């Protein structure tokens, strides 16, 4: 993977990351900050809770469309409501 320190007063422009965890800002080619990491955390927590990715597509283009327009399937009701709320806020 790739990591770097983002200074709090700067916005980044690079487009590096695993496509399944790309935040909407990255797909729209907008500047971004640490919030994209919170999105990625939401994707990972969703995956751990469901064993499915929150957004999918048959190719990178369709995956990007899904991230921009779709809502992930609801998390299982057996999970604590606070966890469900946190994941929803991260995504």
N, C-alpha and C positions, 0 to 999 in steps of 0.2 A: 504494500500500500504506500500511499504518499501522505505525509503529514507536514505541516508547517505552522508556525506561530502567526496568528493574525493579530495585528495591533488594533486596539479598540477604536482608534480613530480612522482606520482604513477599511475600505471595502475591496474585496478581491475580485479578480476577473478570470482566473484559471478555470478550466472545465475538466477536472480530474475526479474520478470516483466510480464506484460500482453502479452501473445503470439502475439496478433495482432499488437503490437507496437515494437516487438523485432528488433533491428538493425542487419544487416548482421554479424557484428563482434560477436554478442552473439550467433547467430545460428552456426557460424563456430567455436565456443568455443575459440575465440581469446581474448587477453587482450583488455580492452576498457577504454575509458576516457569519459569526458563530452560530446563528440560528439554523443554518443548514445541518449542523451537527445534531441539533435537537431533533430535527426531522429524521435524520438517520437513526437516532436512538429510538424514535417511535417505530420506525420500520423494523428494527431488530426486536424490540419488545413484542410487536405484533407477531412477528415470525415465531418467536419463542412460545407465545401463547397459543398459536393456532397451527403451527407447522406449515403455514402458507405465507407467501409474500402478500403484503397489502395491495400491491398493484402489479399487474402482469400485462404482457402483450406478446404477440407472436414474433415481434421484432422490436428493435430499439425505437422506431417511430411510433408504433402502437403503444409501447410501454410509456413513452412520454405523453401521449394523448391521455392515457389512463390516469397518470399522475396528475395531470392538469384538470381533468374533468370528473373523474369518478371518486366515489367514496368507498373505502374498503368495507368488506362485509363486517357486520357487527361481531364483536368478540363474544366468546361463549358466556352465557349468563352465570355459569358456575364461578367465574372469576370475580374477585371483589369489585364492587362498583367504583371504588377509588382508583383501582388499577385501570379499569376500562376508561374512566374519565381522563386519567393522565395520558394514556395512549392516544385518545381522541384529541386532546389538546396538543400533543406533540405533532400529530399529523394534520 
